[in-house]
Amino acid sequence: MLQVAEIFQSGMILQREKAVAVWGTAEPGAQVTVEIQGRSAQAKADESGAWSVSVPALAASASETMTVKAGDEALMYEDVAVGEVWLAGGQSNMEFAMRYEKHKAEALENCEDARVRFYDVPEVCYDGQREEFDYSRMAVWRKATKEDLDYFSAVGYYFQKELERDLDVPVGIVGCNWGGTTASVWMSRETLERVGEPWIRWFEQKCEGRDMEEYWAGQRGNPMNDKGNPFDQFSEMVLPRTLSDEEVWQLFSKMLADLPEGVDFEEIMANSLDAKTFPGCLYEHMLKTIAPYGVRGILWYQGESDDDVPGMNVLYKDMLTGLIGDWRALWGEELPFLFVQLPGYERWLHNTKKNHYPIIRKCQEDVAKTVAGAHLCSIADVGEEFDIHPKDKKTVGERLSLLARHYVYGEEVLCDAPVAKSATREGGQITITFENAGAGLHIKGEQLSAMRVIPEEAMLSVGEDEMDGVEGLAFTAEADKDKLVLTLEEETDKKVKVAFARTSWYLVNLYNEAGIPATPFEMDL
């Protein structure tokens, strides 16, 4: 009868220097005692059998034994490390496994490290899903070994490797993510009603005219809901590398050929109701199963799917702000929230719909400016034009680690991206001044990329996120300490806009001293 929450296992990592929450079930009224590292805590199970204790803060350790006792029952967990634990959340780019990462072969050469461990929260969005499929490969604490490295979140792995080396303590990552998910499914219903009510209306419209009892009957045991295999057929086809147009055509031709006669693929996609799109479903069925497991902070890489529904992307600032509040509330503390700004991207697979990521990116910048303890990670130099899943996750994890080292662990390291703060214009010369330049900006390559100087008349017929096809003025660029100097080839007395990385696709090559690329911006002059 005595049980602990699933995440408590032999081989886990517990958060150091904080009280450790441990919870589970026992006989109603039973006195439960948890002991580790000479510290203990007791609690009485309530009338439903639920119990929760708070063990006094632990010191970093490579290996401990934790015992849980209630009457004659006892549970023992061995090889328990104590160190730093981070929660890695989001959609497919955070879920993206080391199995497919660009630098995996190099990482395998010296990956064996018992102080680096990973736990993946099972992808579940409705009651009973765990029982319908084989989830034995999920919800397991794994160590960084050649056999198990494939399972690690690639972003999480490179992040924790940097911290383990820098802090000299065990570092664990708890992965709580699911590809193709919007922020709306990771939030409480109450918060969503307050900041994202259009998402609720959109979902209700998807449900209109459906017999929901019949819908759920069709979901039970549906192979499409089998999320127990992290390396399913679709992932194995599209994640290891960017497919050529011919391979994409072959892939979708096969999918279409496998459909029953008379079934229209486009109609299926337009009218489908994915079980993981129910508002708040992953907040309830995934996040709550691990809260409040002790963590130092949260890593977040998500936002692509919030651009999929027309008109919804403008809500992303409020959505992400609300989500941060919900996650912090579950843990009862203002956890640091380090999140990745979406990089440049044009299209992927069959998708020909124009993306409006400039809006999402601007919302992300606004959140970093307005939410205390929320910090933006720039990866503007590692996006891929025709792949929504950039294969270089090493850069992402290492950049996030710089933010953690400075803002969480107090190190004096340059961790923020260059941010344009002001611009002046004198004749044919435009001077832009940046924050976070360190010892100075530099341009990698022969000429500056992602920058355009746009005359006023060219902007009159387009929206703020429609700059992809706008013609700009010719110029040369030079970095000078904390300034970027643009010299127009032909002077103009007309109003101009400087727009940097404000298109769907770009690769930024303007860096600060720490090798971090500048974030998007635009200014009128």
N, C-alpha and C positions, 0 to 999 in steps of 0.2 A: 504493500500500500504506500510506503514511503517513496516519494519521487521528487526529483528536482527538475527544473525547466531543462529542455533538451540541450541547450547550449552549454550547460555545465557537464563537462566530460573529462576523462583523463586526457592529458595532452593539451589542455586549454591554456590560454594566457589570461591572467587577471590584471586589472589596472592597479598599478602601484599608487601609494600616497593619497588614496581616497578610500573612504568607507566602501566596502564591497557588498553590494546587494546580492543576496541569494534567495531564491524562492522556489516553491513547489507545492506538493500536496502530501497529506498524511491522514491518519485517522482523525476525525473531528475531535478537538480537545487535546490531542497529543502534544507533548512538549518536545520541540525540535531543537537540536543543538548543532551548530556548524562550527568546525574548528579547523584552523590552518595557521601555520607559522606561530604557534603558541597563543594565538588570539581566538576568541570564541564569541558567539552570540546565540541567544535563545529566543524562541517565540512559540506561542501556542497556536496550533491550527484552529481556524475558525469553524463554525458549524458546517461549512461546505467542505472542509478539509484543507483549505488554502492557508499557506503560511509564508512569511517573508521575514528575513533577518538582515541586519546591517553589521557586517563584520568590521571591526576597527581597521584603519588603513594598514596596508602591508608594505614591506620593503621589497625592492627588486630582488629577484631570485631566479636561478636557472631551473630549479626543480623543488617542488614541495608536494606534500600529501594533504588533501582536504577530506575530512570526514563529516558525514551528516548522520545524526543519530536521532531516533525517536523510539523510546521504549526498548524493545528487544531487536528492533530493526537498525541496520547500519549500512551506509553506503560509503565506499572509499574511492577517491579519485587521485590517481598518481601522476607523476611527471607534470605537475601543474607549475607553469612558469608565472612569474610576476614581473610586469614591466609596463610598457605602453600599449594601449589598445585604441584603435581608431575604427570608426564605422564608415564604410565606403558605400554610398548609395547612389541611385540614379537609374539610367537606362543602359542600352547595350554597350556604350563606350566605357562605362565603368564595369559592366559585366564581362567585357572582352577579356578572354582568358589568355594566360601566358602561352597556351598551346599554339596561338596564332600570332604572337607578337613578333615584331621585326627583329629584335635582338635576342630571341630565345636561345639560339645555338650558343651565343657568347655567354648568356646567363647560366646555362646548364654546366659550363665548365667548372664553376666554383659556387654552385647554388647550395650545396649541402650545409645546412645551418639550422640546428635545433632551436635556435632563439627566434626564428622567423616562422610564424604560423598563420594559418588562414582558416576561417570558418565561413561557409556559404549558407545563408538562410534559404530554405526551400521556397521555390516560387509557387505560391499558393494564393488563389484569389477567391475561393469559396469553400464553405464547409464540406468536408468529405473528400476533397481532392487528393489529400495525402493517402487516403485509403484506397483510392481507385487506381493508383499507379505505383510503380516501383521507384521510390525516392531514396534508395539505399546509398546512392552516391552523393547525396546532399546531406547537409546538417552534420558534417564531420569536421573535427579539428585536424588539420593536416600540417605537417612540417615541410619546410623547404627541402625537398629531396628531388633527385632526378626522376623518380617515379611519380611524385605528386605535384611537381611544379606546374604541370599542365592546368591544374584546377584553379590556381591562384588568379584573382583579378590582377591583370597586368599593371594597371595604374597603381593598385594597392601594393603590389609586390615591390615595385621600384621605389615607391614612397617609403615602405617600411624598411627596405634594405638601407636606404640613406639614413633613416633615423637610428636603426640598430647600430650602424657604424659610428654615427655621431654621438649618440647618448650612451652607448655601450651597455644596453639593457635589452632583454627580449622585447620584441614588438609584434603584436598581433593585429590582423585585419579581420573585421567581421563584414562580409559582403552582404548587402541587402539591396538588391537591384533586379531589374527585369527589363529586357530590351523592348523598345517600342511603347513605352509607357509615358503618359503625361503626368504633370505635377498633381493633377486632380485626384489621382488614385493613391497618392502618397500623403494625403491630407485628411484631417478629420472632416466629417460632414458639416459640422458647425462652422469651421473656418471657411470651408468652400462656399457655403451659403453666404458668408459675409463678404468674401473677396473675389469669388469666381462663379457667381450665380449663372452667368451665361453657359458655363460648362455643364451645369446641372440641366439647364433647358435643352442644350444640345443632346445630352444623354437621354432625356425624357422623350425627345423627338425620335431618337433611334428606337425607343421601346414602343412608340405609338402603334396600335393595331396588332401588337404581338400578344399571343397567349403565353404569359411568362411561365406558367406551370409547364406548358409544353416545351418552352425554350429550355428550362432547366433539366427537363427529362432528357432532352437531346444533348445536353452538356455532360451528363453523367457517363463517365467512361469514354467520352469522345477522345480519340487519339490526338486531336489537335490540342487538348488540354494536358497532355502528358509532358510535364516539365521536369521529369526525374533524370533525364540524360542531358548534361551540360554540353555535350558534343553531338547534338542531333544532326540529322542529314542536311538541313538547311545551313546550319552553322559550318559544317564541314565543307560545304560547297562555296560559300560566299565570304568567309572570314579569313582564310589563310592568305589570300592575295586579291588584288582588284581584278575582277573578270573583264575580259575584252568584250566589245559589243557583240561579237559573234558568239561568245560563250553565254552571254546574257540571253541572246536570242534562243540558243539551244535550250537553256534552262527553262525559259517560259514556254517554249514550244512543247517541251515535255509535260509541263504542268497543265497546259491547255489540252494536250492530247489525252491526259489521264482523266479529264472531266467527263462525266456522263453525257451522252448525246443530247443536244438541245439546251444544255446548261450554259448560261452566259457568264463568263468570268468577271467582266466589268460590273454586271448587275449584282453578282455575289459580293464583290468587294464593296460596292456602294451601299448595300443593304445589310451587310454583316453586323453582328453585335458580338464583339469579342468579350469574353468573360472578364478579362483583366481591365476593361474600361469602366466598370462600375465605380462611381465616385467613392473614394475612400477605401476601396476593397483591399489594397495592399498595405495601407496604413493599419487596417484591422487584422488582416490575416498573416502579415509578415512582420511589420515593424513592432507591433505590440507583443509579439512572441519573444522578443529579445530585450525589450525595455523593462527595467533600467539596468541591463548588464553594464558594468563599469567601463566607460570609454573616456578618453581624453578629449576627443573632438570628432567632427564629422567631415568627411570628404564627399563632394557632390559633383557629378558630371551628368547633366541632363538638360533638356530644353528643345531638342530636335523635334520631338513629337508635339510640343506645344505650338508648333508652326504648321501642323498638318491640317488643322481645321480653320478655314478662312475667318479672319477677323479676331481670332482668339489670342494671337501672339501679343497684342497690345496689353493684355492682362497679366503678362508674365512677371512684371515687377511685383504686383500685389500677390500673385500666386506664390512666387518663391519666398517673399517675405512672410506670408502666412504659413507656408510649409516649414520654414525655419522655426517659427514660433511654436508650431505643433510638435516638432521633434524635440525642441528644448523642453517643452512642457512635460513630455513623457519621461524625460530624464530628471526633471526638476532642477535644472541648472542651465546657465547661459553658456552652453557648449560652443567652442569655436567652430565656425562653419567656413570651410575652405572650398571654393567651387571654381569650376573650369569654365572659362568663356568659350563659346563655340568657335571653332576655327573656320577658315574659308572652305567653301564647298559649293559645288554646282549641282550635280545630280548623281543618282545611284540607281543601278539596275534599270527597270522599266520606267522609272519616275521621270516624267517630262514637265511636271508642275514646277513653276518657278518658286524657289524658296524665298522667304523674307527674313532670313536670319539676322540682317542688320537690326531689325526691331528687337529680336530676342537678345542680341548682344548689348544693345543700349539698355534694355531692362536689367540685364545682369550688372552692368556698370552702375546703374542707379541703386541697385540693392547693396552693392559694396560701399557706396557712398552714404547710405541712409541707415543700414542695419549694423548696430554695434557688434563687433566680433566676427563680422562676415568679410571675407577677403577674396579678391578675384585673382585667378591664375590665368595668365596669358599663354596660349599655345598657338599664336597666330602664324607661326612659321612651320607647323607640322601638319596642317590640313592636307587633304587630298581632293583634287578637283572632281574626280568621278568615283569617289568612295566615301560614304558617310561614316565609315569606320577607319580612321587613320591607323596605320599599323605600328607607328612609333608611339608606344605608350611609356617608354623609358623617359623621354623628355617630360611628359606630363607628370609622372610620379615624382621625378626629381624637382620639378618646379614647385609642386605642392609641398614637398619637404622643406624647401627654402622658406615658404610662408610659415610652416609650422615651427621651424627652428627660430624664426624671429618673433612671431606674434604669440606663440604658445610657450616656447622654451627660453625666450629672452636673449637669444644670441644677436650680436651685432652683425647681421649679414644683410646685404641688399637682396630683397626678395620680391619687390613690387615692380611691375612693368612701367616703362616710361609712359607718362600721361601728359598730353599737351594741355598747358594751362593758359597760354596767351599767345597772340600773334600780332605782329605789326607789319605795316607795308610802307615801303619808301621807294617810289618810282617802280622799277621792275623787279624789286627784291622784297621777298616775304620772309620774315624771321619768326620762327615758331619756338617758343620756350617750353621746356619739359620739366616736370618733376621726376624724381627717381632716376636721374641719369647717372648717378655715382660719379666716377672720375670723368665720364664723358660718353656721349653717344657715338656709335659707329655704324656705318652702312656696310653690310656684307655683300660684296659684289661690286660691279662697275657702276651700277646706277640704282637709284632708289626705286623700289617697287611699291605698288598698292596706293600710291599718292596721285591725286589729280587736282589740277587747278581749273575750276570750271567757271566760265563767264556767266553772268547773271541771266542772259537771254536763253542759255541752254538749259537752265533750271526751271523755267517757267512752265514747261509742259510735262514735268514729271513729278512724282511724289518723292518723299525723302528717302524711301527705300528702293527707288527705281533707277539707280545711277549706273547700272551695268552698261547701258548703251550710250551714255552721255559722253560727248566728245570734250576733251580737255585741252588746255593750252600747253605748248611745249615749254620745258624748263630743265634746268640742271639743279642738282641738290648736293649740299655739302654739310656734314656734321661738324659742329664747332662747340665742344664742351657740352653744355646743356641745351644747345640750340641747334635747330635744323634750318639752314638757309636755302631758300628756293630762289633761283634767278630765272625770270621769264626770258625766253628768247626774243620775244617782241613785247614791248611795254603796252599796257592798256590803261586807260583812265576809268574803265567801267568797273562796277562792283564784281568781285569774284568770290567764289567759295573754295576753300581748300578742304578736300574730302579724302580722308585716309582710311583705307580698308572698310569702305562703306558700300561695297558691292557684295554679292553673294560669294563669289570666289576671289581669293587673293592669297598671296604668300608674303608675309611681312619680312623685310630684311633690315629693319632699323632696330638696333639693340642698345641696351645700356651696358654698363661695365660688367654686370653679372651675366650677360648673354641672354637677357629676357627681352622678347620683342615688344614693341610699342602696341598699345591698344587703339582701336578705331576711334576716330574723332572727325568732326567737321566744324569749320568756322567761317563766318562771313567777313569779308574785308572790303 
